[in-house]
Amino acid sequence: MNSVTKSILAGGTIAAGRFVALSAGLAVEATSASSTIIGISLRACASGEICEVVVEGFARLSIAGTITAGSFVKSDGNGEGVTATAGALAHARYIGQTSTTDATIPNAVDNDLREVMLLSSAVLYFAGVQLRQSVTVDFGSITNATTGTATATVTGAAVGDEVVVNAPSLEADLVLANAHVSAANTVTIRIGNISTAPIDPASQAFIITVRPAA
């Protein structure tokens, strides 16, 4: 995979191999995994200089801590790479994956650079980098020709995120209508009863997947 770089004016000092975010259109070091990260700095640059940022492909990233080969990485508060688990990555705007051919990466000091593969949001979804949880939901009785709602806790879900719900065993005449993040960490699910009599669906585990909308 060839690396793709962009030249962006720096809005502050950026060390080599740091996750880079945008602030007012300028490149700055990322301060968290949820920063508006665009890639990794190719080399150090000062405020007002042009910063070369790798936005796709392989890049050398400054590692903080111990990361096992092949692990996903996200930004810490200094723009360095730290281990990230799939369930915690839904709001990481841009992350990478360490080489699977290296041995376990040892504890590293600042600017100890290791190769990672940058992953776009589309790739992240296929890699399972999203919130995906099995949550037991009990709707209670639903009157015929109406809909019923229930909420499920999905830690990390934010209003505006995309939601996909799989209900493995809904009773006959019940249909899954829609689902959305109604509040932080809360997904509201609506199902409809298209029969001529009330139905009390059995409590069951719903598979809920939440992805950042952007």
Summary of the structure (lengths in Angstrom):
residues: 214
radius of gyration: 21.6
end to end distance: 24.4
largest distance: 70.1
contacts: 704
relative contact order: 0.15
helix: 4%
strand: 49%
